[in-house]
Amino acid sequence: MKRILSILFWIAIVAVVCSLFIFANQRQNKLVCPEFRIEIDYQNAPVLVTQSNIRQEITRQKIKVRGNETGAIEVERIRQLLNDNPFIRQAALTIGVNGVVKASLTQRNPLVRVIDLKGRQFYIDDEGALMPLSQEFPARVIIASGNIKPIGKITKKSGLKNGQPQYKNLPAVLQEIYVTSMALRKEVFSNAFIEQIYVNETGELELFPKIGQQKIILGDTTNIDEKLKNLKVFYHAGMKEAGWNTYKTINLKFRNQVVCTKIK
């Protein structure tokens, strides 16, 4: 008898809890959203999208948030819209107990601006994913051009594929551009000094500085950190002695050497 009473007691408790949960959920769904907050974490990247852009896109899709009952808000549709935005890396949408809807977004970080053989332009971000240019907010990043074959349609991707870093899914020449751009960005001197990567007819990489007329022949990305270190030492020492207008080319292809050709 005691066992039966105990079972009935716990059934009653569960029923009460479920009823309270259903009641609270129904009450929450009837709350009118007083505010739609949008927060964007730029992670020190140049601005490509703003709160205003996001609000305008949601309005264009005729999705009502503020002033709507929380239960009637098209949460999944908004999430999909945010995740489809090519400039957003991550998006989370939450509804608070007070009915406030909050979108927490992380913007992607453009690393290099690529111009292919047909003149089409796009970014590679710091994870190695392709992204279109922002017509409203152009990012000041290094430019890559030259013998770069056109690619197909740019689609948004994220994370790993087949267990590989994202940039490994790019064509070989774009992989080289990505690796070079990452190496240039992390080295303070190179990041400030180099403004363009050029892929020549043989597929070798050349760098062009913001100051001076030198062509810096990188070759490929083998030992790239060492090559950039040698370049820094050369500019800090050799160029001071010879002058900025002495050399036509600076070749970094050879291990532990910087081979220069003078202007005739």
C-alpha positions in Angstrom: 0.0 0.0 0.0 2.8 2.4 0.9 4.5 1.6 -2.4 1.3 2.5 -4.3 0.9 5.7 -2.4 4.5 6.6 -3.1 4.1 6.0 -6.8 0.9 8.1 -6.8 2.7 10.9 -5.0 5.5 11.1 -7.5 3.0 10.9 -10.4 1.2 13.8 -8.9 4.5 15.8 -8.5 5.5 15.1 -12.1 2.0 16.2 -13.3 2.2 19.4 -11.3 5.7 20.2 -12.6 4.6 19.5 -16.2 1.5 21.7 -15.7 3.6 24.5 -14.3 6.1 24.2 -17.2 3.3 24.2 -19.8 1.7 27.2 -18.1 5.0 29.1 -18.0 5.8 28.3 -21.6 2.3 29.5 -22.7 2.8 32.6 -20.7 6.2 33.2 -22.2 4.8 32.7 -25.7 2.2 35.4 -25.0 4.9 38.0 -24.0 5.2 40.9 -26.4 8.8 41.5 -27.4 9.7 45.0 -26.1 13.2 45.1 -27.8 15.3 43.4 -30.4 19.0 43.6 -29.5 21.7 43.0 -32.0 25.3 42.6 -30.8 28.2 42.1 -33.2 31.7 40.9 -32.1 34.1 42.2 -34.7 37.2 40.6 -33.1 39.3 43.6 -34.3 38.3 43.0 -37.9 37.3 45.8 -40.3 33.6 46.4 -40.2 31.7 44.6 -43.0 28.2 44.5 -41.6 26.4 46.6 -39.0 23.3 46.3 -36.8 21.5 48.5 -39.2 22.3 46.1 -42.1 21.0 43.2 -40.1 17.7 45.0 -39.2 17.2 46.0 -42.8 17.6 42.5 -44.0 15.1 41.1 -41.5 12.7 43.9 -42.4 13.1 43.1 -46.1 12.1 39.5 -45.4 8.9 40.9 -43.7 9.8 39.3 -40.3 8.4 41.1 -37.3 10.2 40.9 -34.0 9.6 43.9 -31.8 6.0 44.3 -30.8 5.2 40.7 -31.7 4.3 37.9 -29.3 7.4 35.8 -28.6 5.6 32.7 -29.6 4.8 34.1 -33.0 8.4 35.3 -33.8 9.9 33.2 -36.6 13.0 32.2 -34.6 14.3 29.5 -37.0 13.8 31.7 -40.0 15.8 34.5 -38.4 18.5 32.1 -37.4 18.8 30.8 -41.0 18.9 34.4 -42.3 21.7 35.3 -40.0 23.7 32.1 -40.7 23.3 32.7 -44.5 24.8 36.1 -44.2 28.3 35.8 -45.9 29.9 38.2 -43.4 28.7 36.4 -40.2 30.8 33.6 -38.8 28.5 32.6 -35.9 25.0 33.6 -34.9 23.0 32.8 -31.8 19.4 34.0 -31.2 17.8 33.9 -27.7 14.6 35.1 -26.1 14.8 36.3 -22.5 12.3 35.8 -19.8 11.3 39.4 -20.2 10.6 38.9 -23.9 13.7 40.6 -25.2 15.1 39.0 -28.3 18.9 39.1 -28.6 21.0 38.2 -31.7 24.7 37.6 -30.8 26.8 37.7 -33.9 30.5 37.2 -34.7 31.7 38.8 -37.9 34.2 37.1 -40.2 37.7 38.6 -40.5 38.9 39.3 -44.1 42.6 38.5 -44.6 43.3 39.1 -48.2 41.5 40.6 -51.2 41.9 38.5 -54.3 41.5 39.7 -57.9 41.4 36.8 -60.4 42.2 36.7 -64.1 38.7 37.9 -65.1 38.8 40.8 -62.6 36.4 39.2 -60.2 37.2 40.1 -56.6 36.6 38.4 -53.3 38.1 38.0 -49.8 39.7 35.0 -48.2 39.0 35.2 -44.4 41.4 34.3 -41.6 40.0 30.7 -41.5 40.5 30.2 -45.2 36.9 30.6 -46.4 35.9 32.7 -49.4 33.6 35.6 -49.0 32.3 38.3 -51.3 33.2 42.0 -51.0 31.1 44.4 -49.0 29.8 47.1 -51.3 29.3 49.3 -48.3 32.4 48.7 -46.3 35.6 47.9 -48.3 38.3 46.4 -46.0 41.8 47.6 -46.1 43.7 44.3 -46.5 46.6 43.0 -48.6 45.7 42.5 -52.3 46.5 39.3 -54.3 46.4 39.3 -58.1 48.1 37.9 -61.2 47.8 34.4 -62.6 44.8 33.4 -60.5 42.2 31.3 -62.3 38.5 32.1 -61.8 36.7 30.0 -59.3 33.0 28.9 -59.2 30.3 30.3 -57.1 31.3 31.6 -53.7 29.3 29.8 -51.0 29.5 30.2 -47.2 31.4 27.4 -45.4 32.6 27.0 -41.9 34.6 24.7 -39.7 36.6 21.7 -40.9 35.9 19.4 -43.8 37.3 15.9 -44.0 39.3 16.8 -40.8 41.3 19.4 -42.6 41.7 23.2 -42.0 39.3 25.1 -44.1 41.9 26.7 -46.4 43.0 23.1 -47.5 39.8 23.0 -49.5 40.9 25.9 -51.7 42.6 25.6 -55.1 46.4 25.3 -54.7 47.2 28.9 -55.7 44.6 30.2 -53.2 46.1 28.0 -50.5 49.5 29.6 -51.2 48.0 33.1 -51.1 46.3 32.3 -47.8 49.5 30.9 -46.1 51.5 33.9 -47.4 48.8 36.4 -46.1 48.7 34.7 -42.7 52.5 34.8 -42.4 52.6 38.5 -43.4 49.8 39.4 -41.0 51.5 37.8 -37.9 54.8 39.5 -38.6 54.6 43.2 -37.6 57.2 44.5 -40.1 55.8 42.5 -43.1 52.2 43.4 -42.2 53.0 47.1 -42.3 55.4 47.0 -45.2 53.9 44.6 -47.9 50.7 45.7 -49.8 50.4 43.2 -52.6 51.0 39.5 -53.5 51.4 38.8 -57.2 51.3 35.3 -58.8 53.5 35.4 -61.9 53.3 33.3 -65.1 55.2 30.4 -63.6 53.0 30.3 -60.4 55.7 31.8 -58.2 54.7 34.4 -55.6 56.1 37.9 -55.7 55.6 40.6 -53.1 55.4 44.4 -53.6 56.1 46.9 -50.8 54.3 50.1 -49.9 57.7 52.0 -50.1 60.2 51.5 -52.9 60.0 49.9 -56.4 61.5 46.5 -55.5 60.0 43.2 -56.6 60.4 40.7 -53.8 60.5 37.2 -55.2 59.1 34.8 -52.6 58.8 31.7 -54.8 56.5 29.5 -52.7 55.6 29.2 -49.1 58.4 26.8 -48.1 60.1 28.2 -45.0 58.1 31.4 -45.4 58.6 32.6 -41.8 62.4 32.3 -42.3 62.2 34.2 -45.7 60.2 37.0 -44.1 62.7 37.2 -41.3 65.6 37.5 -43.8 63.7 40.2 -45.6 63.2 42.2 -42.4 66.9 41.9 -41.6 67.9 43.0 -45.1 65.7 46.1 -45.1 66.8 47.1 -41.6 70.5 46.7 -42.5 71.2 46.3 -46.2 68.8 48.9 -47.5 70.1 51.5 -45.1 73.6 51.1 -46.6 72.6 50.8 -50.3 69.6 53.1 -50.4 66.0 52.5 -51.4 66.5 53.0 -55.1 69.5 50.6 -55.6 67.8 47.3 -56.2 65.3 46.1 -58.8 64.6 42.7 -57.3 65.1 41.0 -54.0 65.1 37.2 -54.2 64.2 35.2 -51.1 64.0 31.8 -52.8 67.4 30.6 -51.6 67.9 29.2 -48.0 69.6 31.7 -45.7 70.3 34.1 -48.5 68.9 37.3 -49.9 70.0 37.7 -53.6 69.5 41.2 -55.1 69.6 42.6 -58.6 70.6 46.2 -59.0 68.9 48.7 -61.1 71.0 49.3 -64.2 
